[in-house]
Each structure stands twice: as C-alpha cells, then as structure tokens.
Amino acid sequence: MRSVKARTMAISLAALKATRQSILVAGGTNKLPAIRAALNGGYANVLVTDLNDAEALLREQE
C-alpha cells in the first residue's frame, strides 16, 4: 500500500488563497473554530457544512 504522502496532493496557503474558487467541506461543532478561521482567512469562499454549524456561523454575523 502506498503511503498517505504519496496519495495526497497539496498547494501552498498563498496559492489556495489566490484561487478563484475554494470549497471547504467540514461539519461538527468541534470544527467551528477551524471553519471560522478558514473563512475569515480567505482560504475558502464556498462552505458545505451541516445545519447546526451554518446556523452558529450566521448567528455570529448578527
């Protein structure tokens, strides 16, 4: 079996930030700080998450 590193591709954070579209897929209240950081940092401009996380993020915007 090939190593995880051999099966993984990555780009730099600067390159990620410069892409036209970057999709973040994450869910679970334990992931809220990471989701918030990625969105606030401009590393993602599309979010796919669960209802509870979406509502929590929206409440923060009020």
N, C-alpha and C positions, 0 to 999 in steps of 0.2 A: 504494500500500500504506500502511495506517495505521501510525503509529509504535508501538513497543513500549509506550510510556507510555499510549497510547490504548487498547491491548488488555489492559492489566494493571489489576487491582484490588488494593487493599491495605487493611489495617486497622492501627491502631497496635499496638505491642507490648503496651500495657496492655489493649487490647480483646482481643487474642489470648489473653493470659494469663487473662482473665476468662471465656472461652468454656467451655461445658460439655465440649465435645469438640474437640480439635485434633489432626489427623493429620499426622505427619511422615513423608515418604517420601524416603529417602536411602539410598545404598549406596556401598561402596567404602572401603577403609581410609583413603584420603586425606580422607574426610568424617567420620571418627570424632570428631575434636575438635569439629566443629560439631554433630554428633548429640548428643554428650555435653553440650555447652553448652545446647542447646535443651531437653533432658530435665531437666537439673539446674536450669535457669532456670524450669521450669514452663511453657514455651511449647508443649509438646506432651504429650499423655497417651496417644497411640496411636502406635506406631512400626511402619512397614513397611520392612524392610531385608533384606539378604542374610544368609546363614547365617554367614559369617565375621565380619561386624560384630556380629551378635547374640551369637555366642559370645564375642567380645572384650569386649563390654559386660557380659555375665554373669560372665566371669572377674574383672572389676574389682570386682564385688559380693561376691566370696568373701572 
